[in-house]
């Protein structure tokens, strides 16, 4: 069964972007997923509440920065979600080209 937390394209995109990295700066995620600051903040908070994402705040020089990273729980959830989606697609007899 697909994960309801990752059921939205936005949250799935955020988690997929974080998967290959140790940590990604908020602005990089915002630009890659094409969200506003407030929308990304809301989605990241929901992922953090589910235990899928860690949000770290700090400074670069005197400028505040925020970084996002995928937790082990988030990585497992992503793997299971993708497997569930693959099973749905396979059952439908759809093939990618």
DSSP file (Angstrom, degrees, kcal/mol; ACC not computed):
  #  RESIDUE AA STRUCTURE BP1 BP2  ACC     N-H-->O    O-->H-N    N-H-->O    O-->H-N    TCO  KAPPA ALPHA  PHI   PSI    X-CA   Y-CA   Z-CA
    1    1 A X              0   0    0      0, 0.0    83,-0.1     0, 0.0    84,-0.1   0.000 360.0 360.0 360.0 130.2    0.0    0.0    0.0
    2    2 A X        -     0   0    0     82,-0.2     2,-0.4     1,-0.1    79,-0.1  -0.251 360.0-101.9 -59.4 150.1    1.4    3.4   -0.9
    3    3 A X        -     0   0    0     74,-0.2     3,-0.4     1,-0.1     4,-0.2  -0.612  22.1-147.5 -75.8 123.8    2.4    5.7    2.0
    4    4 A X  S >  S+     0   0    0     -2,-0.4     3,-0.8     1,-0.2     4,-0.2   0.819  98.2  56.7 -64.5 -29.5   -0.2    8.3    2.7
    5    5 A X  T 3  S+     0   0    0      1,-0.2     3,-0.5     2,-0.1    -1,-0.2   0.878 113.7  39.6 -67.0 -35.9    2.4   10.8    3.9
    6    6 A X  T 3  S+     0   0    0     -3,-0.4    -1,-0.2     1,-0.2     6,-0.2   0.275  87.8 103.4 -94.5  10.2    4.2   10.4    0.5
    7    7 A X    <   +     0   0    0     -3,-0.8     2,-0.3    -4,-0.2    -1,-0.2   0.650  63.8  79.0 -70.3 -15.5    1.0   10.3   -1.4
    8    8 A X  S  > S-     0   0    0     -3,-0.5     4,-2.4    -4,-0.2     5,-0.2  -0.733  81.8-131.2 -93.8 145.5    1.3   13.9   -2.7
    9    9 A X  H  > S+     0   0    0     -2,-0.3     4,-2.5     1,-0.2     5,-0.2   0.870 106.4  55.5 -59.2 -37.7    3.6   14.7   -5.6
   10   10 A X  H  > S+     0   0    0      2,-0.2     4,-2.2     1,-0.2    -1,-0.2   0.950 110.4  42.2 -64.0 -50.3    5.2   17.5   -3.6
   11   11 A X  H  > S+     0   0    0      1,-0.2     4,-2.5     2,-0.2     5,-0.2   0.901 114.9  50.8 -66.2 -39.6    6.2   15.4   -0.6
   12   12 A X  H  X S+     0   0    0     -4,-2.4     4,-2.6    -6,-0.2    -1,-0.2   0.911 110.4  50.4 -62.5 -41.1    7.4   12.6   -2.8
   13   13 A X  H  X S+     0   0    0     -4,-2.5     4,-2.1    -5,-0.2    -2,-0.2   0.896 110.5  49.4 -63.3 -41.1    9.5   15.0   -4.8
   14   14 A X  H  X S+     0   0    0     -4,-2.2     4,-1.9     2,-0.2    -2,-0.2   0.951 114.0  44.3 -63.2 -49.3   11.0   16.5   -1.6
   15   15 A X  H  X S+     0   0    0     -4,-2.5     4,-1.6     1,-0.2    -2,-0.2   0.900 113.0  51.5 -64.7 -41.4   11.9   13.1   -0.2
   16   16 A X  H  X S+     0   0    0     -4,-2.6     4,-0.6    -5,-0.2    -1,-0.2   0.880 109.5  50.8 -63.6 -37.0   13.3   11.8   -3.6
   17   17 A X  H  < S+     0   0    0     -4,-2.1     3,-0.3     1,-0.2    -1,-0.2   0.871 112.7  46.0 -66.7 -36.7   15.5   14.9   -3.9
   18   18 A X  H >< S+     0   0    0     -4,-1.9     3,-1.5     1,-0.2    52,-0.4   0.752  92.6  84.2 -76.5 -24.4   16.9   14.4   -0.4
   19   19 A X  H 3< S+     0   0    0     -4,-1.6    -1,-0.2     1,-0.3    -2,-0.1   0.849  92.8  40.4 -53.5 -46.3   17.5   10.6   -0.9
   20   20 A X  T 3< S+     0   0    0     -4,-0.6     2,-0.3    -3,-0.3    -1,-0.3   0.564 109.5  71.1 -83.1  -3.3   20.9   10.8   -2.6
   21   21 A X  S <  S-     0   0    0     -3,-1.5    49,-0.4    -4,-0.2     3,-0.1  -0.744  70.2-139.9-113.3 156.5   22.3   13.6   -0.4
   22   22 A X  S    S-     0   0    0      1,-0.3     2,-0.3    -2,-0.3    48,-0.1   0.886  91.6 -11.4 -72.8 -41.1   23.4   13.9    3.2
   23   23 A X        -     0   0    0     46,-0.1     2,-0.4    -3,-0.1    -1,-0.3  -0.973  62.6-156.8-160.9 142.8   21.8   17.3    3.6
   24   24 A X  E     -A   68   0A   0     44,-2.8    44,-3.0    -2,-0.3     2,-0.1  -0.993  26.6-114.5-131.1 134.9   20.2   19.9    1.2
   25   25 A X  E >>  -A   67   0A   0     -2,-0.4     4,-2.0    42,-0.2     3,-0.7  -0.385  26.7-119.8 -67.7 143.3   19.8   23.6    1.8
   26   26 A X  H 3> S+     0   0    0     40,-3.2     4,-3.0     1,-0.3     5,-0.2   0.875 112.1  52.9 -48.9 -48.6   16.2   24.8    2.0
   27   27 A X  H 3> S+     0   0    0     39,-0.3     4,-2.4     1,-0.2    -1,-0.3   0.857 107.2  52.4 -62.2 -35.5   16.6   27.2   -1.0
   28   28 A X  H <> S+     0   0    0     -3,-0.7     4,-2.4     2,-0.2    -1,-0.2   0.922 112.3  44.9 -66.1 -43.9   17.9   24.4   -3.2
   29   29 A X  H  X S+     0   0    0     -4,-2.0     4,-2.6     2,-0.2     5,-0.3   0.939 112.3  52.8 -63.9 -46.5   14.9   22.2   -2.4
   30   30 A X  H  X>S+     0   0    0     -4,-3.0     5,-2.0     1,-0.2     4,-0.9   0.919 113.7  42.3 -54.4 -47.9   12.6   25.1   -2.9
   31   31 A X  H  <5S+     0   0    0     -4,-2.4    -1,-0.2     3,-0.2    -2,-0.2   0.893 114.9  49.4 -69.8 -40.1   14.0   25.8   -6.3
   32   32 A X  H  <5S+     0   0    0     -4,-2.4    -2,-0.2     1,-0.2    -1,-0.2   0.882 119.2  37.1 -67.5 -38.6   14.2   22.2   -7.4
   33   33 A X  H  <5S-     0   0    0     -4,-2.6    -1,-0.2    -5,-0.2    -2,-0.2   0.530 108.0-127.5 -92.2  -7.4   10.6   21.4   -6.4
   34   34 A X  T  <5 +     0   0    0     -4,-0.9     2,-0.3    -5,-0.3    -3,-0.2   0.958  57.0 141.0  60.1  58.2    9.4   24.8   -7.5
   35   35 A X      < -     0   0    0     -5,-2.0    -1,-0.2    -6,-0.1     2,-0.1  -0.811  53.8-108.3-120.8 162.8    7.6   25.8   -4.3
   36   36 A X     >  -     0   0    0     -2,-0.3     4,-2.5     1,-0.1     5,-0.2  -0.479  37.8-107.8 -79.4 163.5    7.2   29.0   -2.3
   37   37 A X  H  > S+     0   0    0      1,-0.2     4,-2.5     2,-0.2     5,-0.2   0.927 120.2  48.5 -56.6 -46.1    9.1   29.3    0.9
   38   38 A X  H  > S+     0   0    0      1,-0.2     4,-2.1     2,-0.2    -1,-0.2   0.887 111.6  48.4 -66.8 -38.8    5.9   29.0    2.9
   39   39 A X  H  > S+     0   0    0      2,-0.2     4,-2.5     1,-0.2     5,-0.2   0.921 113.1  47.2 -68.3 -42.7    4.7   25.9    1.0
   40   40 A X  H  X S+     0   0    0     -4,-2.5     4,-3.2     1,-0.2     5,-0.3   0.913 110.9  52.8 -63.3 -41.0    8.0   24.2    1.4
   41   41 A X  H  X S+     0   0    0     -4,-2.5     4,-2.2    -5,-0.2    -2,-0.2   0.918 110.8  47.0 -60.0 -43.8    8.1   25.0    5.1
   42   42 A X  H  X S+     0   0    0     -4,-2.1     4,-1.8     2,-0.2    -2,-0.2   0.927 115.6  44.4 -63.7 -46.3    4.6   23.5    5.5
   43   43 A X  H  X S+     0   0    0     -4,-2.5     4,-2.2     2,-0.2    -2,-0.2   0.903 113.3  50.4 -67.4 -41.4    5.5   20.4    3.6
   44   44 A X  H  X S+     0   0    0     -4,-3.2     4,-2.4     1,-0.2    -1,-0.2   0.887 109.0  52.5 -64.2 -38.7    8.8   19.9    5.3
   45   45 A X  H  X S+     0   0    0     -4,-2.2     4,-2.5    -5,-0.3    -1,-0.2   0.893 108.7  50.1 -64.1 -39.5    7.1   20.3    8.7
   46   46 A X  H  X S+     0   0    0     -4,-1.8     4,-1.5     2,-0.2    -2,-0.2   0.907 112.2  47.4 -64.7 -41.6    4.6   17.6    7.8
   47   47 A X  H  <>S+     0   0    0     -4,-2.2     5,-2.5     2,-0.2     6,-1.0   0.873 112.1  50.2 -67.0 -36.5    7.5   15.3    6.8
   48   48 A X  H ><5S+     0   0    0     -4,-2.4     3,-1.3     4,-0.2    -2,-0.2   0.910 107.2  53.6 -66.7 -42.0    9.4   16.1   10.0
   49   49 A X  H 3<5S+     0   0    0     -4,-2.5    -1,-0.2     1,-0.3    -2,-0.2   0.830 107.7  51.5 -62.2 -31.8    6.3   15.3   12.1
   50   50 A X  T 3<5S-     0   0    0     -4,-1.5    -1,-0.3    -5,-0.2    -2,-0.2   0.562 118.1-115.6 -79.7  -8.8    6.1   11.9   10.3
   51   51 A X  T < 5S+     0   0    0     -3,-1.3    23,-0.5    -4,-0.4    22,-0.3   0.609  87.4 111.8  85.2  12.8    9.7   11.4   11.2
   52   52 A X  S   <S+     0   0    0     -5,-2.5    19,-2.3    21,-0.2     2,-0.4   0.740  73.0  37.6 -90.8 -25.2   10.8   11.3    7.6
   53   53 A X  E     -B   70   0A   0     -6,-1.0     2,-0.5    17,-0.2    17,-0.2  -0.965  64.3-147.1-132.1 143.2   12.9   14.5    7.4
   54   54 A X  E     -B   69   0A   0     15,-3.1    15,-1.9    -2,-0.4     2,-0.5  -0.930  13.8-155.3-106.2 133.1   15.2   16.3    9.8
   55   55 A X  E     -B   68   0A   0     -2,-0.5     2,-0.5    13,-0.2    13,-0.2  -0.946  11.7-173.4-110.8 124.3   15.3   20.1    9.7
   56   56 A X  E     -B   67   0A   0     11,-2.8    11,-3.0    -2,-0.5     2,-0.4  -0.967   5.5-161.1-120.7 130.9   18.4   21.8   10.9
   57   57 A X  E     +B   66   0A   0     -2,-0.5     2,-0.3     9,-0.2     9,-0.2  -0.877  28.5 127.7-110.9 143.8   18.8   25.5   11.3
   58   58 A X  E     -B   65   0A   0      7,-2.6     7,-3.2    -2,-0.4     2,-0.4  -0.867  46.5 -87.7-165.9-162.0   22.1   27.3   11.5
   59   59 A X  E     -B   64   0A   0      5,-0.3     2,-0.5    -2,-0.3     5,-0.2  -0.959   7.7-159.1-131.4 147.0   24.2   30.1   10.1
   60   60 A X  E >  S-B   63   0A   0      3,-2.6     3,-1.9    -2,-0.4     2,-0.4  -0.960  85.5 -42.3-118.3 106.6   26.5   30.7    7.2
   61   61 A X  T 3  S-     0   0    0     -2,-0.5    -2,-0.0     1,-0.3     0, 0.0  -0.616 124.3 -30.0  67.1-126.3   28.4   33.7    8.3
   62   62 A X  T 3  S+     0   0    0     -2,-0.4     2,-0.5    -3,-0.1    -1,-0.3   0.358 118.0 102.2-101.6   4.2   25.7   36.0    9.7
   63   63 A X  E <  S- B   0  60A   0     -3,-1.9    -3,-2.6     1,-0.0     2,-0.1  -0.762  72.4-126.1 -94.6 129.5   23.0   34.6    7.5
   64   64 A X  E     - B   0  59A   0     -2,-0.5     2,-0.3    -5,-0.2    -5,-0.3  -0.461  32.5-176.3 -69.9 142.9   20.5   32.1    8.8
   65   65 A X  E     - B   0  58A   0     -7,-3.2    -7,-2.6    -2,-0.1     2,-0.4  -0.957  16.5-151.3-138.0 155.7   20.1   28.9    6.8
   66   66 A X  E     - B   0  57A   0     -2,-0.3   -40,-3.2    -9,-0.2     2,-0.4  -0.994  11.0-166.7-129.3 136.9   18.0   25.8    7.0
   67   67 A X  E     -AB  25  56A   0    -11,-3.0   -11,-2.8    -2,-0.4     2,-0.4  -0.935   5.5-153.5-123.2 147.3   19.0   22.4    5.8
   68   68 A X  E     +AB  24  55A   0    -44,-3.0   -44,-2.8    -2,-0.4     2,-0.3  -0.925  14.2 177.6-117.5 143.6   16.8   19.3    5.2
   69   69 A X  E     - B   0  54A   0    -15,-1.9   -15,-3.1    -2,-0.4     2,-0.4  -0.993  30.7-113.5-143.7 152.3   17.9   15.7    5.4
   70   70 A X  E     - B   0  53A   0    -49,-0.4   -17,-0.2   -52,-0.4     2,-0.1  -0.686  30.3-141.3 -84.4 132.0   16.2   12.3    5.0
   71   71 A X     >  -     0   0    0    -19,-2.3     4,-2.5    -2,-0.4     5,-0.2  -0.436  28.1-105.6 -84.3 165.1   16.0   10.2    8.2
   72   72 A X  H  > S+     0   0    0      1,-0.2     4,-2.2     2,-0.2     5,-0.2   0.884 125.4  52.7 -56.9 -37.0   16.5    6.4    8.2
   73   73 A X  H  > S+     0   0    0    -22,-0.3     4,-2.3     2,-0.2    -1,-0.2   0.907 109.4  48.8 -63.6 -41.6   12.7    6.2    8.7
   74   74 A X  H  > S+     0   0    0    -23,-0.5     4,-2.4     2,-0.2    -2,-0.2   0.881 109.6  51.5 -65.2 -38.9   12.1    8.5    5.7
   75   75 A X  H  X S+     0   0    0     -4,-2.5     4,-2.3     2,-0.2    -2,-0.2   0.912 111.6  46.9 -64.9 -42.5   14.5    6.4    3.6
   76   76 A X  H  X S+     0   0    0     -4,-2.2     4,-2.5     2,-0.2    -2,-0.2   0.898 111.8  51.0 -64.9 -40.9   12.6    3.2    4.5
   77   77 A X  H  X S+     0   0    0     -4,-2.3     4,-2.6     2,-0.2    -2,-0.2   0.902 110.2  49.5 -63.9 -41.0    9.3    4.9    3.8
   78   78 A X  H  X S+     0   0    0     -4,-2.4     4,-2.7     2,-0.2     5,-0.2   0.931 111.2  49.0 -63.1 -45.9   10.5    6.1    0.4
   79   79 A X  H  X S+     0   0    0     -4,-2.3     4,-2.0     1,-0.2    -2,-0.2   0.924 114.5  44.8 -59.9 -46.0   11.8    2.6   -0.5
   80   80 A X  H  X S+     0   0    0     -4,-2.5     4,-2.2     2,-0.2    -1,-0.2   0.886 112.8  51.6 -66.4 -39.4    8.5    1.0    0.5
   81   81 A X  H  X S+     0   0    0     -4,-2.6     4,-2.4     2,-0.2    -2,-0.2   0.926 110.7  47.3 -64.0 -45.6    6.4    3.6   -1.2
   82   82 A X  H  X S+     0   0    0     -4,-2.7     4,-2.6     1,-0.2    -1,-0.2   0.896 111.5  51.5 -63.6 -40.2    8.3    3.2   -4.5
   83   83 A X  H  X S+     0   0    0     -4,-2.0     4,-2.1    -5,-0.2    -1,-0.2   0.901 110.1  49.5 -63.1 -40.3    7.9   -0.6   -4.2
   84   84 A X  H  X S+     0   0    0     -4,-2.2     4,-1.9     2,-0.2    -2,-0.2   0.907 111.9  47.8 -65.3 -41.6    4.1   -0.2   -3.7
   85   85 A X  H  X S+     0   0    0     -4,-2.4     4,-2.5     2,-0.2    -2,-0.2   0.906 110.3  52.3 -65.4 -40.9    3.9    2.1   -6.7
   86   86 A X  H  X S+     0   0    0     -4,-2.6     4,-2.8     1,-0.2    -2,-0.2   0.900 108.7  51.0 -59.6 -41.3    5.9   -0.4   -8.8
   87   87 A X  H  X S+     0   0    0     -4,-2.1     4,-2.3     2,-0.2    -1,-0.2   0.887 109.8  49.7 -65.2 -38.9    3.5   -3.2   -7.8
   88   88 A X  H  X S+     0   0    0     -4,-1.9     4,-1.4     2,-0.2    -2,-0.2   0.934 113.3  45.9 -64.3 -45.8    0.5   -1.1   -8.8
   89   89 A X  H  X>S+     0   0    0     -4,-2.5     5,-1.9     1,-0.2     4,-0.5   0.911 112.9  50.0 -64.8 -42.1    2.0   -0.3  -12.2
   90   90 A X  H ><5S+     0   0    0     -4,-2.8     3,-1.1     1,-0.2    -1,-0.2   0.898 108.7  52.4 -63.4 -40.3    3.1   -3.9  -12.7
   91   91 A X  H 3<5S+     0   0    0     -4,-2.3    -1,-0.2     1,-0.3    -2,-0.2   0.806 106.3  54.2 -66.0 -28.4   -0.4   -5.2  -11.9
   92   92 A X  H 3<5S-     0   0    0     -4,-1.4    -1,-0.3    -5,-0.2    -2,-0.2   0.583 111.9-122.7 -80.6  -9.7   -1.8   -2.8  -14.4
   93   93 A X  T <<5 +     0   0    0     -3,-1.1     2,-0.4    -4,-0.5    -3,-0.2   0.738  59.5 149.9  75.0  22.7    0.4   -4.2  -17.1
   94   94 A X      < -     0   0    0     -5,-1.9     2,-0.4     0, 0.0    -1,-0.3  -0.738  27.2-164.8 -91.1 135.3    2.0   -0.8  -17.8
   95   95 A X        -     0   0    0     -2,-0.4     2,-0.2    -3,-0.1    -5,-0.0  -0.944  15.9-130.2-119.1 141.0    5.6   -0.8  -19.0
   96   96 A X              0   0    0     -2,-0.4     0, 0.0     1,-0.1     0, 0.0  -0.565 360.0 360.0 -81.9 154.9    7.9    2.2  -19.1
   97   97 A X              0   0    0     -2,-0.2    -1,-0.1     0, 0.0    -2,-0.0   0.445 360.0 360.0 -96.0 360.0    9.7    2.7  -22.4
